[in-house]
Amino acid sequence: MHKKIHTLEGWLAHCERLHPHNIDMGLERVSEVAHRMGLRFECPVITVAGTNGKGSTCAMIEAVAQEAGYRTGVYASPHLVHFEERCRIAG
């Protein structure tokens, strides 16, 4: 039986309890939702992956891109303290 989740905090706690094996780490579902909604993203995307250094790498890429006049957005996971840390727009 599944417990109903009614709050953002409840949902985040549920996600954190899942073993990584149970989480689909791919972007196929996100792509499918964007396709069904007719969303088009006509902007360059840089994906940073790996075990260590992703946060520092993203910060450096973000700084260089902003210095070059680009408007940036960063999504990072996991967050350190607060869920809102995951998203950053224009620094």
C-alpha positions, 0 to 999 in steps of 0.5 A: 500500500502506498502512502499519499504525499500531500506536501513538497517536503513529503515528496522530497523525503519520499525521493530521498528514501528511494534507493538509487536503483529504483530511480530512473536516472534518464531524461527520456520521461522529461523529453516525452513530457516536453514533446507532448506539451509541444515545448521547444527549447532552442538554447544551448545546453551543457550537461556536466556529469561524473563523480566529483567536481560537477558543482565547481565545473558548473560554477566555472562554466556559468562564470565564463558564459556570463562574462561572455554575455550569455544568460545562464541557468544551472540545475544541480543535484543533489542540494546541500541544505535546501531544495531551492539550491538546485536551480539558479538563473543568471547567477 
